Amino acid sequence: MYDDAEILIFVSLGLLFAAGVAILARWSRKGAPRVAAYALIAVSFLYVGFALRSDNPGVWIGVEMTGVAIFGSLALLAIMGSPWFVVAGLAAQAVWAIELHYVGTGSAFTPGPVALANAGFDAALALYVVYVVWRGAGAAKATTASAPGATKKSLRQPKDRVQ
């Protein structure tokens, strides 16, 4: 285990990487949820590589590939549907990194700094996606409400009438 200062340094490094992904998402115009989904998949595969260093790589590769399947499924659901799936996936992966790879049995083959940086990365990126989604929802409501001549009646869909 690391002391508080070292933990803060490694988690801050993860925050820095998350800021880089946020900048990439804004620059690429793909959208933060989509870019975060790709990052979730990529970081999931990172632990498969570490599992190769374990005492029992066959079992650990299976465990880590199960994680890839879970987090990859959440990423795919986020790309196809709701961005809240990637938020859930990133939050779950932060817990996965700390519980399994920093304090759990996976700490035997996973470097502690990587697990801590990954947890900081996942948490920060999840919070960024939440911010983007909420900001986007607020902007959509403001745009709809401020449209010229927009009233509650004019925003409703006209009903088809049989004449």
Buried (B, 14 or more C-beta within 10 A) or exposed (E): EEEEEEBEEBBBBBBEBBBEBBEBBEEEEEBBBBBBBBBBBEBBBBBBEBBEEBEEBEEBBEBBBEBBEBBBEBBBBBBEEEBBBBBBBBBBBBEBBBEBBBEBEBBEBBBBBBBBBBBBBBBBBBBBBBEBBEEBEEEEEEEEEEEEEEEEEEEEEEEEEEE
